[in-house]
Amino acid sequence: MNEISNEKAEKSQFEGIIENGNVIISNKEGIEEFYNNSYIGTLDKNSDNEEILILGPVEVLLLCERHRILLYSNNNKEDDNLYDFEGLLTYFTQFDDRLWQKYIIYMDLRKRGYIVRDGYGEGIDFRVYKRGADFEKDSAKFLIYPVFEGYPIDLKELDKMSRVAMSSRKDLVVATVDRLSKPIYYSVNKFEIMNKVEKSED
């Protein structure tokens, strides 16, 4: 038990700033730890041309669950109102009401050892790289298209996503979450909507 406690204590925690629905890390050690070592976040520059790391909501939730990030309400450390996981989930859900389901998928893929990056938008939420890949040099292997209960799937949109995957030589995967919060994945090798037009005989 003591060894486990010491291991947790040795892991550094880094403060972040909540801004525009994302979190910004300015600490150089934090950037090194999260981006270079764990492949989390996106590098950018601030107004002073200093390197910063931008974390999306699912990445923030993962780091919070792992006790690696410190975020304060109103970004005010003096208030000592530190966000917990539930507080962050509630806060970020205002920007995306499907965040919890997306997080379950993201967390599961990370636990399986995959590198998971932001997708292209328009339904493709994640790009997934093979285990051991270098996401800065290699291409993603899978495109993740989440579909959830209460959000009907648009077949034309699925057809479009399938064509995007095929043209970029990636595998399209439809991901969903069941009622027990368990992620389920379906591989879509090829999907086409065929419009059959019946001609009446004269």
C-alpha positions in Angstrom: 0.0 0.0 0.0 2.8 2.4 0.9 4.6 1.7 -2.5 1.4 2.6 -4.3 1.0 5.8 -2.4 4.6 6.8 -3.0 4.2 6.1 -6.7 1.2 8.4 -6.9 2.9 11.1 -4.9 5.9 11.1 -7.3 3.7 12.0 -10.3 3.9 15.7 -10.8 0.7 17.8 -11.1 0.5 20.8 -13.3 -1.8 23.8 -13.2 -3.8 24.7 -16.2 -6.0 27.7 -17.3 -9.5 27.1 -18.6 -10.1 29.2 -21.7 -12.7 28.9 -24.5 -13.8 25.4 -23.7 -10.2 24.1 -23.5 -7.3 24.1 -21.0 -4.0 25.7 -21.5 -0.7 24.4 -20.0 2.2 26.8 -20.0 4.6 24.9 -17.7 7.5 23.5 -19.8 7.7 20.4 -17.7 4.0 19.9 -18.1 4.2 20.2 -21.8 7.1 17.7 -21.9 5.2 15.3 -19.7 1.8 15.4 -21.4 2.7 16.0 -25.1 6.1 14.4 -25.6 5.7 11.5 -23.1 2.0 10.8 -23.2 1.0 12.2 -26.6 -1.8 14.4 -25.1 -2.7 17.9 -26.3 -1.8 20.2 -29.2 1.2 22.6 -29.3 0.6 26.2 -30.0 2.0 29.7 -29.3 0.6 32.4 -27.0 0.6 36.2 -27.6 4.2 36.3 -26.4 5.3 33.6 -28.9 5.8 31.2 -26.0 5.0 27.5 -26.4 1.8 26.4 -24.8 -0.2 23.1 -24.8 -3.9 23.1 -25.5 -5.9 20.3 -24.0 -9.4 19.3 -25.3 -12.1 18.3 -22.8 -11.6 14.5 -23.1 -7.9 15.0 -22.5 -8.6 17.2 -19.5 -10.9 14.6 -18.0 -8.3 11.9 -18.5 -5.6 13.9 -16.8 -7.9 14.9 -14.0 -8.9 11.2 -13.4 -5.1 10.4 -13.3 -4.6 13.3 -10.8 -2.1 15.0 -13.1 -3.7 18.4 -13.6 -4.9 21.2 -11.3 -7.7 23.5 -12.4 -9.5 26.1 -10.3 -12.9 27.7 -10.6 -12.7 31.0 -12.4 -8.9 30.2 -12.8 -8.4 31.7 -9.3 -6.1 29.7 -7.2 -6.7 31.9 -4.2 -10.3 30.8 -3.9 -9.0 27.3 -3.3 -12.0 26.0 -5.3 -10.2 23.1 -7.1 -12.2 21.3 -9.8 -12.8 17.6 -9.3 -13.7 15.2 -12.1 -17.4 15.6 -11.7 -17.1 19.4 -11.7 -15.0 19.4 -14.9 -17.4 17.0 -16.5 -20.3 19.3 -15.7 -18.4 22.3 -16.8 -17.4 21.0 -20.2 -20.7 19.2 -20.9 -22.2 22.7 -21.5 -20.1 22.8 -24.7 -20.9 19.2 -25.8 -23.8 17.1 -24.3 -22.2 13.9 -25.6 -18.9 14.5 -23.8 -19.3 11.7 -21.3 -19.8 9.0 -24.0 -16.9 10.4 -26.0 -14.7 10.3 -23.0 -15.6 6.6 -22.4 -14.4 5.8 -25.9 -11.3 8.0 -25.6 -10.3 6.5 -22.3 -10.9 3.0 -23.5 -8.7 3.5 -26.6 -6.0 5.0 -24.4 -6.1 2.1 -22.0 -5.7 -0.3 -24.9 -2.4 1.5 -25.7 -3.5 3.5 -28.8 -2.4 7.1 -29.5 -5.6 9.1 -29.9 -5.7 12.5 -31.5 -8.5 14.9 -32.5 -10.4 14.0 -35.6 -11.4 16.0 -38.6 -14.7 17.2 -37.1 -18.1 16.7 -38.8 -18.5 13.3 -37.1 -15.0 12.1 -37.1 -14.1 12.8 -33.5 -10.8 10.9 -33.1 -7.9 9.7 -35.2 -6.3 6.6 -33.8 -2.7 5.5 -34.4 -1.3 2.0 -34.2 0.5 1.1 -30.9 4.0 2.4 -30.9 3.4 4.8 -33.8 4.9 8.4 -34.0 1.8 10.5 -34.5 4.0 13.4 -35.8 5.4 11.3 -38.6 3.1 8.4 -39.1 -0.5 8.4 -40.4 -3.5 7.5 -38.3 -4.8 3.9 -38.9 -8.4 4.4 -37.8 -11.0 7.2 -37.9 -13.5 7.0 -35.1 -17.1 8.0 -35.8 -19.2 8.0 -32.5 -22.9 7.2 -32.7 -25.0 7.4 -29.5 -28.4 6.5 -28.3 -30.9 9.3 -28.9 -28.8 10.6 -31.9 -30.1 8.9 -35.0 -27.3 7.9 -37.5 -27.5 9.7 -40.8 -26.8 7.1 -43.5 -25.7 9.8 -46.0 -23.3 11.1 -43.4 -22.0 7.6 -42.8 -21.5 7.1 -46.5 -19.6 10.4 -46.6 -17.4 9.4 -43.7 -16.7 6.0 -45.3 -15.5 7.7 -48.5 -13.3 10.0 -46.5 -11.7 7.0 -44.8 -11.2 5.1 -48.0 -9.7 8.1 -49.8 -7.2 8.6 -47.0 -6.5 4.9 -46.7 -7.8 4.6 -43.2 -10.2 2.3 -41.5 -13.5 3.8 -40.4 -14.8 2.6 -37.0 -18.2 3.3 -35.7 -18.0 3.6 -31.9 -20.9 3.6 -29.4 -21.5 3.2 -25.7 -24.1 0.8 -24.2 -26.2 1.4 -21.2 -23.6 -0.1 -18.9 -21.1 2.6 -20.2 -19.2 -0.1 -22.1 -17.7 1.0 -25.5 -18.5 -1.1 -28.6 -16.7 -0.8 -31.9 -17.9 -1.7 -35.4 -15.5 -1.8 -38.4 -16.9 -0.2 -41.6 -14.9 -1.6 -44.5 -17.1 -0.2 -47.2 -20.5 1.5 -47.0 -22.5 2.7 -50.0 -26.0 4.0 -50.4 -27.5 2.6 -53.6 -30.3 4.5 -55.1 -32.3 2.0 -57.2 -34.5 3.6 -59.8 -37.2 1.4 -61.1 -38.2 2.1 -64.6 -41.8 1.3 -65.6 -42.2 -0.5 -68.8 -44.2 1.1 -71.6 
